Amino acid sequence: QGMGVLITGDSAVGKSELALELITRGHRLIADDVVEFYQVSPDTLEGRCPAMLQDFLEVRGLGVLNIRALFGEAAVKLKKNLKLIVQLEKMTEKTMSQDRLQINAYSQQILDATIPEVRIPVAAGRNIAVLVEVAVRNHILQLRGINSTQQFIERHDRMMAEDKLST
């Protein structure tokens, strides 16, 4: 969707596998493990890959992969503006009881820019690539002023009020 996404999380949570899955779905790799950020305007960061790591992705069990050689020129990009952070978290009792409606928005401060963040619990059988793609689409809707959670809450409140009136 033309949006730069930084995937973060603890070691062995599945970041590289997720990146590889997204690449096979037509998305592009900027960098693996190290990203250099530059502030290009007061609220815009540009992520770039250090020259030493360009084109490479390390995946446990497969080793270091040359993404450009494997998937072609279109699978890599030299730089991209960062618009969203996706934090992968191992699913635990705590993450299961998280704010499921996402009423509280998360963000991270990098340099002088505030970047929105989405936290995705990771567990066996979850299609994290689809969740990331939908998180990006939902973020685009939010940038356009469409807040699905707020719409749901408003509909719920309306229906509760109508129910009280009818009883």
C-alpha positions in Angstrom: 0.0 0.0 0.0 3.0 2.3 -0.4 3.5 2.6 3.4 6.8 2.0 5.2 6.4 -0.4 8.1 9.0 -1.2 10.7 8.6 -4.7 12.2 9.9 -5.0 15.7 9.8 -7.6 18.5 11.9 -9.9 20.7 14.5 -12.3 19.2 13.0 -15.4 17.6 9.4 -14.0 17.6 9.2 -14.4 13.8 10.2 -11.0 12.3 12.4 -12.5 9.5 9.9 -15.2 8.6 7.2 -12.5 8.5 9.4 -10.3 6.3 10.0 -13.3 4.0 6.3 -14.0 3.8 5.5 -10.4 3.0 8.2 -10.4 0.2 6.6 -13.5 -1.4 3.3 -11.5 -1.4 4.8 -8.7 -3.4 6.0 -6.3 -0.7 9.6 -5.0 -0.6 12.5 -5.3 1.8 14.3 -2.2 2.9 16.5 -3.6 5.6 17.0 -6.5 8.0 18.3 -6.1 11.6 19.6 -2.6 11.1 17.8 0.4 9.7 19.2 3.9 9.6 16.6 6.6 10.1 16.9 10.1 8.9 14.5 12.9 9.7 13.5 14.4 6.3 10.8 16.7 7.7 9.5 17.6 11.2 7.1 14.6 11.2 8.7 12.3 8.5 11.4 9.7 9.0 13.1 7.9 6.1 14.5 4.4 6.7 17.5 3.2 4.8 19.6 0.0 4.8 23.3 0.2 5.6 25.3 -0.7 2.4 26.8 -3.7 4.1 23.4 -5.3 4.7 21.6 -4.2 1.5 19.5 -7.0 -0.2 20.2 -9.5 2.6 17.7 -11.2 5.0 18.8 -13.7 7.7 16.3 -16.4 8.4 17.0 -19.0 11.1 17.3 -22.4 9.4 18.0 -20.9 6.0 20.9 -18.6 6.7 21.5 -15.4 4.9 19.4 -14.9 1.8 20.0 -12.5 -1.0 16.5 -11.2 -1.6 17.3 -9.4 -4.8 18.8 -12.5 -6.4 16.0 -14.8 -5.1 13.0 -12.5 -6.0 14.3 -9.9 -8.4 14.8 -6.1 -8.4 11.2 -5.4 -7.4 11.6 -7.2 -4.0 14.0 -4.7 -2.5 14.0 -0.9 -2.1 16.7 1.4 -1.0 14.7 3.7 1.3 11.1 4.4 2.4 9.3 6.8 4.7 8.3 5.1 8.0 4.6 5.4 8.6 3.8 2.5 11.0 5.5 0.3 13.5 4.3 -3.3 14.0 5.4 -4.7 17.3 5.2 -8.6 17.4 4.6 -10.0 20.8 4.5 -13.6 22.0 1.0 -14.4 23.0 0.7 -14.7 26.7 -2.1 -14.3 29.3 -1.2 -10.6 29.4 -1.4 -10.0 25.6 -4.7 -12.0 25.5 -6.2 -9.6 28.0 -4.9 -6.5 26.2 -7.2 -3.7 25.1 -9.1 -5.7 22.5 -10.9 -2.8 21.1 -7.6 -0.8 20.7 -9.2 2.2 22.3 -5.7 3.3 23.5 -3.5 4.1 20.5 0.2 3.2 20.8 3.1 5.1 19.3 6.9 5.3 19.5 9.1 8.4 19.4 12.0 8.0 17.0 14.3 11.1 16.6 11.7 13.9 16.8 8.9 12.0 15.1 6.0 10.2 16.7 5.2 7.0 14.7 1.9 5.1 15.3 2.4 1.5 16.5 0.2 -1.6 16.3 0.9 -4.6 18.6 0.2 -8.0 17.2 0.3 -11.1 19.5 2.0 -14.0 17.8 1.0 -17.6 18.2 1.1 -20.8 16.2 -1.5 -20.8 13.4 -2.0 -17.1 13.2 -1.4 -15.6 9.8 0.7 -12.7 10.8 1.3 -11.5 7.2 -2.4 -11.0 6.7 -2.7 -9.2 10.1 0.1 -6.8 9.1 -1.5 -6.1 5.7 -4.8 -5.4 7.4 -3.1 -3.3 10.1 -1.7 -1.1 7.3 -5.1 -0.9 5.5 -6.7 0.1 8.8 -4.0 2.7 9.5 -4.7 4.2 6.0 -8.4 4.4 6.9 -7.5 6.1 10.2 -5.4 8.6 8.3 -8.6 9.3 6.3 -10.6 9.9 9.5 -12.3 6.5 9.5 -12.0 4.9 13.0 -13.6 1.4 13.0 -13.4 1.1 16.8 -15.2 4.5 17.3 -17.8 3.5 14.7 -18.5 0.2 16.6 -18.7 2.0 20.0 -21.1 4.6 18.6 -23.3 1.9 17.0 -23.3 0.0 20.3 -24.2 3.1 22.3 -27.1 3.9 19.8 -28.5 0.3 20.0 -28.3 0.3 23.8 -30.1 3.6 23.9 -32.8 2.3 21.5 -33.1 -0.8 23.5 -33.7 1.2 26.7 -36.4 3.3 24.9 -38.2 0.2 23.7 -38.4 -1.4 27.2 
